[in-house]
Amino acid sequence: MVTTATPDADVFRAISHPARRDMLDLLSGGDRSVSAVAAHFEMSRPAVSQHLRILLDAGLVSEQRHGRERRYHFVPDQLGPVWDWISRYEAFWKQRVDRLKQLLDEMDEE
């Protein structure tokens, strides 16, 4: 299995494109070849390969070669920096949702 995460790979940049996020969603369901991934997108196979390369460089997917075919595997552990960043805002959103719930409860009482 080949993983080519570079030290300066930016996971945030890798997931910034909607097609790459969709590819990660697809790969979270199981390993797939480039052709199988490309079948889900309205873009050329070379474009899909470029997107997969960015995900590979960020360490979000690994690549395994079977003869001429390359299969890609989702590596969720590499999303750690994203989770760390998002978790900082968990208390903020919890407070907002609690306030909304309180407001809705007050409206029901009226």
Summary of the structure (lengths in Angstrom):
residues: 110
radius of gyration: 19.1
end to end distance: 62.1
largest distance: 69.4
contacts: 276
relative contact order: 0.17
helix: 58%
strand: 14%
